[in-house]
Amino acid sequence: MDVPDFGIPPRLAARMSMAEQYEYLRTRLVSRRTLVSAGAVAGGGLLAGCAARSASRAPATSAVRGAAVPPFGRHLAFGADPRRQMRISWQVPSPVRKPFVRIGTRPDDLSRRVDAEVRQLRTPGVRGVRPVVEQYYLHAAVDGLAPGTTYYYGVGHEGLDPAAPAHRSAVAPFRTAPASPERFVFTAFGDQGVSQAGRASDHALLRQNPAFHLHAGDICYADGNGAGKTSDGYDAREWDRFLQQNDPVARSVPWMVTTGNHDMEAWYSPDGYGGQYARFALPDNGFDPRGAPGVYAFTYGNVGFVALDANDVSYEIPANLGYSGGRQTAWLERKLKELRTAGDVDFVVVFFHHCAYSTSSHASDGGVRAAWLPLFDRYQVDLVINGHNHVYERTDAVRDGRVGRAVPVGGSTDPTRDGIVHVTAGGGGRALYAFPSGVQDSYEGHVTRHDAVDSFHWTEGQHNAAETVEWSRVRYTGFSFLKVEAEAGAGPRLKVSALAQDGARIDHFEIRRGG
């Protein structure tokens, strides 16, 4: 039987928000009495797999035996407390019964068993473009762990026990956060996708032995256009390839993602985040944990981390502009105030997708500047990490839109006095961008003259305004990632480095407070 085409005409879609497109499709499907056959969740009134979050959780015993069904795509994430909580996620190619995790402090003693939940996605097909796709994601919430401890785990289901000798080689380790602050390393990039470069990024960051990794959005690129429209080219199977690609690193290094414009997948929910919710189990302490999975916070050692969804405030790509009704920004202020008054937190790092300060192809987003920069300044955020532009670019310390202190390669800065350094780390693996015509790369070992750069920022209505900026300090057109070493104690500091895929350092600087 032919697969129906339920797309929205492109000219109409261009004038609609994510929620309006979703309602259009839902109404059209209902009117043609094809909800279930087109992939809707029966009884849920929503499109395939989108689920009003709770409806997308299939019972863990709802499928058939799976002795020959191989798990793949393992990926970890912390719970709200990285000292005691880990979320273990994976995928199976077909339904299984009673999925679970076995875990223990030795690879040969996985005595604890934790049941997993199934989050099923059904992506509707489009005639002549893509088939119907069924995907099954499994998540186990492991709580009550001991701080600073290495654990070993295996994933399984009825008919496949990871503790059995035949599956022992698939057992993987992870480590919880320490009970009290101590030195640690984390890595970060955005805009990875599936490619040889994306795999190389994984291998490069794994050599740094990070405690965890921050992914600043545009994770997989199953949605190739990134406009948040049902007319976007979309292939849900790209997620299968992505999770297989990243398994060797994400199975042991918690992979803390946030949401980019390419992560708005219009088929799954009014906000486009049903797919992200199904595939990732992230801390559920954001302003709306069932509606915005990429918004959350956690503290590791002496550093507080805040993940944000910049689609909510973006002037450049307005498909989800204002969807939270200001609730995300209000939550952000509460969270920053909480972190700044916490006695054991020295530094605050915020990461999200769209850039407040960048000069490459997408340039700077005025919506991000208007909504969030006043809060970053008020609460003296120490470091902002973005993706979106597929390059490495780093600013001087910026205060009130101007250079508060020049921070050359090897320099240092104090956010309480100088302002905030913003890093665009969008060289995670997707095809690279360029800087404006005539603007040269300038990085460690290849520092060029520091000149003003002619750029622009996005304004309301998807317009842009020209600007000439002094804050663009380091630029590198190449695949790269960020490595940050956090030190606690009498003289806490963040030692920030940018590394090319071959390990060569292209930038470094330090952040200290009150020194």
GUZATOR-364533 format. One record per residue (C-alpha): residue in three letters; x, y, z. Coordinates in steps of 0.5 Angstrom, whole numbers, m for minus. Example, Ala and Ser with C-alpha at 12.3 -4.5 7.8 and 13.67 -1.06 7.14 Angstrom:
REC   code       X       Y       Z
REC    Ala      25      m9      16
REC    Ser      27      m2      14
***
This chain:
REC   code       X       Y       Z
REC    Met       0       0       0
REC    Asp       3       7      m2
REC    Val       5      11       4
REC    Pro       1      18       5
REC    Asp       4      24       4
REC    Phe       2      29      10
REC    Gly       7      34       9
REC    Ile       5      42       9
REC    Pro       6      46       3
REC    Pro      13      49       4
REC    Arg      10      56       3
REC    Leu       5      55       8
REC    Ala      10      52      13
REC    Ala      14      58      12
REC    Arg       9      62      16
REC    Met       8      57      21
REC    Ser      11      56      28
REC    Met      13      49      30
REC    Ala       6      48      34
REC    Glu       2      51      29
REC    Gln       5      46      24
REC    Tyr       4      40      29
REC    Glu      m3      42      30
REC    Tyr      m4      43      22
REC    Leu      m2      36      21
REC    Arg      m6      33      27
REC    Thr     m12      36      24
REC    Arg     m11      33      17
REC    Leu      m9      26      20
REC    Val     m16      26      24
REC    Ser     m20      29      18
REC    Arg     m18      23      14
REC    Arg     m19      18      19
REC    Thr     m11      15      18
REC    Leu      m8      17      25
REC    Val      m6      10      27
REC    Ser      m4       8      20
REC    Ala       0      14      19
REC    Gly       4      13      25
REC    Ala       0      16      31
REC    Val       0      14      38
REC    Ala      m7      10      38
REC    Gly     m11      14      44
REC    Gly      m6      19      45
REC    Gly      m8      24      39
REC    Leu      m1      25      37
REC    Leu       3      24      31
REC    Ala       8      18      31
REC    Gly      12      17      37
REC    Cys      11      24      39
REC    Ala       7      22      45
REC    Ala       5      27      50
REC    Arg      11      25      53
REC    Ser       8      20      58
REC    Ala       4      16      52
REC    Ser      11      15      49
REC    Arg      13      10      55
REC    Ala      12       3      52
REC    Pro      11      m2      58
REC    Ala      18      m6      59
REC    Thr      14     m12      58
REC    Ser      10     m10      51
REC    Ala      14     m14      46
REC    Val      17     m21      44
REC    Arg      23     m25      46
REC    Gly      29     m22      44
REC    Ala      35     m27      44
REC    Ala      38     m25      38
REC    Val      36     m18      38
REC    Pro      43     m14      39
REC    Pro      43      m8      43
REC    Phe      47      m2      40
REC    Gly      48       6      41
REC    Arg      49       6      48
REC    His      50      13      51
REC    Leu      50      16      58
REC    Ala      48      22      62
REC    Phe      48      24      69
REC    Gly      42      25      73
REC    Ala      41      31      77
REC    Asp      46      29      82
REC    Pro      52      26      78
REC    Arg      55      24      85
REC    Arg      50      19      86
REC    Gln      46      18      79
REC    Met      47      16      72
REC    Arg      42      15      66
REC    Ile      44       9      62
REC    Ser      41       9      55
REC    Trp      41       5      49
REC    Gln      37       2      43
REC    Val      35      m4      40
REC    Pro      33      m6      32
REC    Ser      26      m9      34
REC    Pro      22     m10      40
REC    Val      24     m14      46
REC    Arg      21     m16      53
REC    Lys      23     m14      60
REC    Pro      30      m9      58
REC    Phe      34      m8      64
REC    Val      41      m6      66
REC    Arg      46     m10      70
REC    Ile      51      m6      74
REC    Gly      57      m7      79
REC    Thr      64      m5      82
REC    Arg      67     m11      78
REC    Pro      66     m13      71
REC    Asp      65     m20      73
REC    Asp      60     m18      79
REC    Leu      54     m15      76
REC    Ser      50     m17      81
REC    Arg      45     m11      81
REC    Arg      39     m11      76
REC    Val      35      m4      74
REC    Asp      29      m5      70
REC    Ala      29       0      64
REC    Glu      23       3      60
REC    Val      22       3      53
REC    Arg      21      10      49
REC    Gln      18       8      42
REC    Leu      18      13      36
REC    Arg      14      11      30
REC    Thr      16      16      24
REC    Pro      11      17      19
REC    Gly      13      16      12
REC    Val      12      20       6
REC    Arg      11      17      m1
REC    Gly      17      17      m5
REC    Val      21      20       0
REC    Arg      22      16       6
REC    Pro      19      10       9
REC    Val      16       9      16
REC    Val      21       8      21
REC    Glu      20       4      28
REC    Gln      25       6      33
REC    Tyr      26       3      40
REC    Tyr      30       7      46
REC    Leu      31       4      52
REC    His      33       8      59
REC    Ala      35       6      66
REC    Ala      35      11      72
REC    Val      41       8      76
REC    Asp      40      12      83
REC    Gly      44      11      90
REC    Leu      51      10      87
REC    Ala      57      12      91
REC    Pro      61      18      89
REC    Gly      68      18      86
REC    Thr      67      10      84
REC    Thr      68       6      78
REC    Tyr      62       2      76
REC    Tyr      61      m3      70
REC    Tyr      55      m5      67
REC    Gly      52      m9      61
REC    Val      45      m8      58
REC    Gly      40     m13      56
REC    His      33     m16      56
REC    Glu      29     m23      56
REC    Gly      34     m28      53
REC    Leu      40     m24      53
REC    Asp      43     m23      60
REC    Pro      50     m18      59
REC    Ala      52     m22      65
REC    Ala      53     m29      61
REC    Pro      60     m30      59
REC    Ala      58     m30      52
REC    His      57     m22      53
REC    Arg      62     m20      58
REC    Ser      66     m17      52
REC    Ala      60     m12      52
REC    Val      61      m9      59
REC    Ala      63      m2      60
REC    Pro      65       2      65
REC    Phe      63       9      68
REC    Arg      65      13      74
REC    Thr      61      18      78
REC    Ala      63      25      80
REC    Pro      67      26      87
REC    Ala      64      27      94
REC    Ser      68      34      94
REC    Pro      71      38      89
REC    Glu      78      36      86
REC    Arg      81      37      79
REC    Phe      77      34      73
REC    Val      77      35      65
REC    Phe      71      36      61
REC    Thr      70      37      53
REC    Ala      66      40      49
REC    Phe      63      41      42
REC    Gly      57      42      38
REC    Asp      55      40      31
REC    Gln      58      33      30
REC    Gly      53      29      25
REC    Val      55      22      22
REC    Ser      62      23      18
REC    Gln      69      21      19
REC    Ala      70      27      22
REC    Gly      65      26      27
REC    Arg      68      19      29
REC    Ala      75      23      29
REC    Ser      72      28      34
REC    Asp      70      22      38
REC    His      77      19      38
REC    Ala      81      25      40
REC    Leu      77      27      46
REC    Leu      77      20      49
REC    Arg      84      21      49
REC    Gln      83      27      54
REC    Asn      80      22      59
REC    Pro      74      27      60
REC    Ala      70      26      66
REC    Phe      64      28      61
REC    His      63      31      55
REC    Leu      58      37      53
REC    His      55      37      46
REC    Ala      52      44      44
REC    Gly      47      42      40
REC    Asp      46      40      32
REC    Ile      47      33      35
REC    Cys      46      28      29
REC    Tyr      43      32      23
REC    Ala      37      27      21
REC    Asp      34      34      20
REC    Gly      38      36      14
REC    Asn      35      43      14
REC    Gly      35      46      21
REC    Ala      29      50      20
REC    Gly      24      47      24
REC    Lys      19      46      19
REC    Thr      16      39      16
REC    Ser      18      41       9
REC    Asp      25      40      12
REC    Gly      29      34       9
REC    Tyr      29      28      15
REC    Asp      31      21      16
REC    Ala      30      18      22
REC    Arg      35      13      21
REC    Glu      41      18      21
REC    Trp      40      17      29
REC    Asp      41      10      28
REC    Arg      48      11      25
REC    Phe      50      17      30
REC    Leu      49      13      36
REC    Gln      53       7      33
REC    Gln      58      12      31
REC    Asn      58      15      38
REC    Asp      58       8      42
REC    Pro      65       7      43
REC    Val      66      14      47
REC    Ala      59      15      50
REC    Arg      58       8      53
REC    Ser      63      11      58
REC    Val      63      18      58
REC    Pro      57      22      60
REC    Trp      54      25      54
REC    Met      51      32      56
REC    Val      47      34      50
REC    Thr      43      41      49
REC    Thr      38      43      43
REC    Gly      40      46      36
REC    Asn      36      48      31
REC    His      37      41      27
REC    Asp      34      38      33
REC    Met      27      41      32
REC    Glu      24      35      29
REC    Ala      17      37      27
REC    Trp      14      30      26
REC    Tyr      14      28      34
REC    Ser      11      34      38
REC    Pro       8      41      38
REC    Asp      15      44      40
REC    Gly      19      39      36
REC    Tyr      23      35      42
REC    Gly      19      29      42
REC    Gly      25      25      38
REC    Gln      30      28      43
REC    Tyr      26      26      49
REC    Ala      25      19      46
REC    Arg      33      18      45
REC    Phe      36      22      51
REC    Ala      35      21      59
REC    Leu      38      28      61
REC    Pro      37      31      68
REC    Asp      30      33      69
REC    Asn      31      39      73
REC    Gly      29      44      68
REC    Phe      23      49      67
REC    Asp      19      44      64
REC    Pro      23      37      64
REC    Arg      17      34      60
REC    Gly      17      39      55
REC    Ala      24      41      54
REC    Pro      29      36      55
REC    Gly      35      40      53
REC    Val      34      45      59
REC    Tyr      37      43      65
REC    Ala      43      44      70
REC    Phe      48      40      74
REC    Thr      54      41      79
REC    Tyr      60      37      78
REC    Gly      66      38      83
REC    Asn      67      46      84
REC    Val      63      48      77
REC    Gly      56      49      76
REC    Phe      53      47      69
REC    Val      47      50      66
REC    Ala      44      47      59
REC    Leu      39      52      55
REC    Asp      35      51      49
REC    Ala      37      58      45
REC    Asn      31      56      40
REC    Asp      26      59      45
REC    Val      30      66      44
REC    Ser      33      66      37
REC    Tyr      31      71      32
REC    Glu      35      68      26
REC    Ile      31      61      26
REC    Pro      24      63      29
REC    Ala      20      56      29
REC    Asn      20      56      37
REC    Leu      21      63      38
REC    Gly      18      64      45
REC    Tyr      15      57      46
REC    Ser      16      57      53
REC    Gly      13      64      55
REC    Gly      19      67      58
REC    Arg      19      61      63
REC    Gln      26      58      61
REC    Thr      29      65      62
REC    Ala      26      66      69
REC    Trp      28      59      71
REC    Leu      35      61      68
REC    Glu      35      67      73
REC    Arg      33      62      79
REC    Lys      39      57      77
REC    Leu      44      62      76
REC    Lys      42      66      83
REC    Glu      42      59      86
REC    Leu      49      57      83
REC    Arg      52      64      85
REC    Thr      50      63      93
REC    Ala      52      55      93
REC    Gly      58      55      98
REC    Asp      62      49      94
REC    Val      61      52      87
REC    Asp      67      57      84
REC    Phe      65      57      77
REC    Val      59      57      72
REC    Val      59      55      65
REC    Val      53      56      61
REC    Phe      52      52      54
REC    Phe      47      52      48
REC    His      47      52      41
REC    His      46      59      38
REC    Cys      52      64      39
REC    Ala      51      71      42
REC    Tyr      58      73      39
REC    Ser      61      70      33
REC    Thr      63      72      26
REC    Ser      62      66      22
REC    Ser      56      64      17
REC    His      51      65      22
REC    Ala      54      71      26
REC    Ser      51      73      32
REC    Asp      44      72      35
REC    Gly      41      78      38
REC    Gly      35      74      41
REC    Val      40      71      45
REC    Arg      44      77      47
REC    Ala      37      81      49
REC    Ala      34      75      53
REC    Trp      40      72      57
REC    Leu      46      77      57
REC    Pro      44      81      62
REC    Leu      43      75      67
REC    Phe      50      72      65
REC    Asp      53      79      67
REC    Arg      49      80      73
REC    Tyr      51      73      76
REC    Gln      58      73      73
REC    Val      58      67      69
REC    Asp      65      65      68
REC    Leu      65      61      61
REC    Val      59      61      55
REC    Ile      60      55      50
REC    Asn      56      55      43
REC    Gly      56      51      37
REC    His      52      53      31
REC    Asn      58      56      27
REC    His      62      50      24
REC    Val      69      53      26
REC    Tyr      73      55      33
REC    Glu      72      62      35
REC    Arg      74      65      42
REC    Thr      72      72      44
REC    Asp      76      77      49
REC    Ala      72      78      56
REC    Val      66      82      54
REC    Arg      62      86      58
REC    Asp      56      90      56
REC    Gly      58      88      48
REC    Arg      65      91      49
REC    Val      71      88      50
REC    Gly      72      89      58
REC    Arg      79      86      57
REC    Ala      84      83      52
REC    Val      85      76      53
REC    Pro      90      74      48
REC    Val      93      66      47
REC    Gly      96      64      54
REC    Gly      92      70      57
REC    Ser      88      70      63
REC    Thr      81      73      66
REC    Asp      77      75      72
REC    Pro      70      75      70
REC    Thr      68      79      76
REC    Arg      72      85      73
REC    Asp      73      84      66
REC    Gly      67      80      63
REC    Ile      65      74      60
REC    Val      69      70      55
REC    His      65      66      49
REC    Val      67      60      46
REC    Thr      64      58      39
REC    Ala      66      50      39
REC    Gly      62      48      33
REC    Gly      68      44      29
REC    Gly      65      37      32
REC    Gly      65      34      25
REC    Arg      60      37      20
REC    Ala      62      41      14
REC    Leu      66      47      16
REC    Tyr      64      54      15
REC    Ala      68      60      14
REC    Phe      70      67      17
REC    Pro      68      73      13
REC    Ser      72      75       7
REC    Gly      79      78       8
REC    Val      78      76      16
REC    Gln      84      71      17
REC    Asp      85      65      22
REC    Ser      89      67      28
REC    Tyr      91      62      33
REC    Glu      96      59      37
REC    Gly     102      58      33
REC    His      99      62      28
REC    Val      97      69      31
REC    Thr      96      74      26
REC    Arg      94      82      27
REC    His      88      83      31
REC    Asp      84      88      27
REC    Ala      76      89      27
REC    Val      72      85      24
REC    Asp      66      87      20
REC    Ser      60      82      22
REC    Phe      53      82      23
REC    His      47      80      28
REC    Trp      40      78      27
REC    Thr      34      82      29
REC    Glu      27      81      30
REC    Gly      24      79      24
REC    Gln      30      75      21
REC    His      33      81      19
REC    Asn      40      83      20
REC    Ala      44      89      23
REC    Ala      51      90      21
REC    Glu      56      91      26
REC    Thr      64      92      27
REC    Val      67      88      32
REC    Glu      73      88      36
REC    Trp      72      82      41
REC    Ser      74      76      36
REC    Arg      80      74      39
REC    Val      82      67      36
REC    Arg      79      64      30
REC    Tyr      81      57      27
REC    Thr      78      54      21
REC    Gly      78      46      22
REC    Phe      75      41      26
REC    Ser      77      42      34
REC    Phe      74      41      41
REC    Leu      74      44      47
REC    Lys      78      41      53
REC    Val      77      45      60
REC    Glu      81      43      66
REC    Ala      78      45      73
REC    Glu      82      46      79
REC    Ala      79      47      86
REC    Gly      82      49      93
REC    Ala      86      55      95
REC    Gly      87      58      88
REC    Pro      81      55      83
REC    Arg      81      56      76
REC    Leu      79      54      69
REC    Lys      85      52      64
REC    Val      81      52      58
REC    Ser      84      49      51
REC    Ala      82      48      44
REC    Leu      85      42      41
REC    Ala      85      40      33
REC    Gln      83      33      32
REC    Asp      90      31      31
REC    Gly      91      34      39
REC    Ala      95      40      37
REC    Arg      93      46      41
REC    Ile      90      52      38
REC    Asp      88      56      44
REC    His      89      56      51
REC    Phe      87      61      57
REC    Glu      85      61      64
REC    Ile      79      64      68
REC    Arg      80      66      75
REC    Arg      76      69      80
REC    Gly      78      75      85
REC    Gly      85      74      83
***
